[in-house]
Structures are given as structure tokens and as C-alpha cells.
Amino acid sequence: MKLDGINHVAIIGTGMIGSSQAALFTGNGYKTTMYAINSEEEEKGIRQYQQFYDVLIEKQLVTEAQRDRCAGYLHTTRDYTDIADADIIIECVPEDLEMKHSVYKEIEKHCTNFKAVASTTSAKSADDLAKGFTKHKDKIMVAHPFYPPHLILFVEIVKGAHTTDKAAETLKAFLESCGRKPIIANKSVPGFVANRLQHALVREAAYMVDQGIAAAEDVDKALMYSFAPRYSVVGLFQHQDAAGLDLVKSIQDYLLPDLSRATTTPDLITKHFEKGELGMKTGKGIYDWPEEKQREFHEKAAAPYFGFFNWEIPE
């Protein structure tokens, strides 16, 4: 259900994250304007937006009539004055702090109505982002989604030292109105919340391969066919409670001293990096990636999230 008082959402940037969020916001009935730096980026953003809807239609999650209705909420611009009245502003430009700060200066110059500005950065702290503002440090925060945000429900909101609770709660309520499952982190740390969990798992997985405990493909199987499906429906701490904390403590007292404590990138990752084997982008990484395997991966990776589709498309 649309949130009262949010009448216009601006997205700065027309890349995959920006256009995916445009699909999400228009899909929930919000007037949304994507700002592009030039005509080429503007056309690319529109094309990507349309492709997201093409897949949703193919999956029978959206009808063509609904797609057309949602597209009516989308606008694009290369002029900041067209987003002067935006209530929520989402910044989706590359991970370059100077570039982000230049965007914030334009926002302060032209926009007069915003209640929150959120960066989709996966790395920069909210305090570093706030240095780009002179008057509105209280409204800037991180809102880190996972790709593609029009399908993946989770968003982590991270406040800076100046961010007000009101601004963060407004953004949280807005995202909830779009069916997302946002959290507000209590403090800003590298990796925020989800990536810390993810990379702790990657570290231990790579360590086991480096130690000859198991091959990479067998570590992947251990994850995919044991506990990973469980954690799509129950939480980690819920599971520990269900197992019994006495059992958990007994296992951890025995096991934790043997786990990786590395503070540098594991050898498994580094050796491929040094050989220029960067994964899909080079056709080889830990695995070999011919084109058909890449297509298969992307289809499999997206499949679980279609089941979470929960937009309230306006009539």
C-alpha cells in the first residue's frame, strides 16, 4: 500500500540497480523519475526497465496491461529541476565518493522537498557520504539492496552520525510499502550486515579448499543441499534456538578454534585473481564459464526470488 506523503521518488542513475528500483517503485504505484547524465544513459535505463517487465510477464507475475499501467508512472530526465519536489531520492551512481558528493551538491541546489536521501552503495559509510552535504547531513543514509532489488526483498539501511531517526524510519516505511524487508543497522561497519555474513562463509569455504578438505564443487554442494534452503524460510538464530543452545555451545567450543581466522583474502581467490581468472567476466575463475553455463547460472540464481514477488500493482 502506498505511503501517505510520498508522491514522487527520484532515482539518480540509470544502471542495473537504478532501473531495477524504478521497476519496483512504479510497480507499487509511485511516480518515479530516473535522472540520467546523457541521452545514451537515459535510453539504456528505459531499455533495462522494459526488460525487467518482459521477464515478469514471461513468468506470469505481471500482465501486459499492468506493465503499461506501471510504465505510466515512470519518467526520465537530464535536468535536476524535474526532481525538485521529490520526497525520496535514491542515489545509484558508481562507487566513487567524489562523484556521489557532486550529486549531493546538485540535490541541495535544486531539491527542496526531500525527506530522505539514500545511497545504494555497497561499500561507502554514511558518514563519508554525508561530507557531500552542507545543510542536509541529517537526511543521508545508506540503503543497500541486493541485485535485482525489484525481486530481492532485503535492504539494509545504515545511518550516519547525523542521520535522524525520522529520516531513516521514513525510508524504511517507504520500502516496506513496496513489499521490501528492510532493516536499520545500529551502527555502520564495513560490509554492513549481509555482506559480513556472506564473506565470513566465503572465507571458511575457501579455507577448506586451500587446506585440501574438499574440492570447490563439493563445498558448493554441501551448502546447496544441506542448510542453505533452510535459511530461506527460517533465520539463523531461530535455527540455533530450535537446535538448543546447549548443543550449539558444545559444538562451537569444539569447532571454532579450528575455523579460519584469516584477515587477508584466501589463497583460492588470490591465485585466480593473479592469473587474470576473474570468473564469468573472463570465462574462467574457480569454475570454467562458457556462455551456456553463464545463462544457466543467471536463470537458477533468479529463480528462488520469483516466489517472493509481492508487488501491490495499482488498479
Stockholm file with secondary structure:
# STOCKHOLM 1.0

chainA/1-315         MKLDGINHVAIIGTGMIGSSQAALFTGNGYKTTMYAINSEEEEKGIRQYQQFYDVLIEKQLVTEAQRDRCAGYLHTTRDYTDIADADIIIECVPEDLEMKHSVYKEIEKHCTNFKAVASTTSAKSADDLAKGFTKHKDKIMVAHPFYPPHLILFVEIVKGAHTTDKAAETLKAFLESCGRKPIIANKSVPGFVANRLQHALVREAAYMVDQGIAAAEDVDKALMYSFAPRYSVVGLFQHQDAAGLDLVKSIQDYLLPDLSRATTTPDLITKHFEKGELGMKTGKGIYDWPEEKQREFHEKAAAPYFGFFNWEIPE
#=GR chainA/1-315 SS CCCTTCCCEEEECCSHHHHHHHHHHHHTTCCEEEECSSHHHHHHHHHHHHHHHHHHHHTTSSCHHHHHHHHTTEEEESCGGGGTTCSEEEECCCSCHHHHHHHHHHHHHHCCCCSEEEECCSSCCHHHHHTTCSSCGGGEEEEEECSSTTTCCEEEEEECSSCCHHHHHHHHHHHHHTTCEEEEESSCCTTTTHHHHHHHHHHHHHHHHHTTSSCHHHHHHHIIIIITTGGGTSCHHHHHHHHCHHHHHHHHHHHGGGSCCCCSCCHHHHHHHHTTCCBGGGTBSSSBCCHHHHHHHHHHHHHHHHTTCCCCCCC
#=GC SS_cons         CCCTTCCCEEEECCSHHHHHHHHHHHHTTCCEEEECSSHHHHHHHHHHHHHHHHHHHHTTSSCHHHHHHHHTTEEEESCGGGGTTCSEEEECCCSCHHHHHHHHHHHHHHCCCCSEEEECCSSCCHHHHHTTCSSCGGGEEEEEECSSTTTCCEEEEEECSSCCHHHHHHHHHHHHHTTCEEEEESSCCTTTTHHHHHHHHHHHHHHHHHTTSSCHHHHHHHIIIIITTGGGTSCHHHHHHHHCHHHHHHHHHHHGGGSCCCCSCCHHHHHHHHTTCCBGGGTBSSSBCCHHHHHHHHHHHHHHHHTTCCCCCCC
//
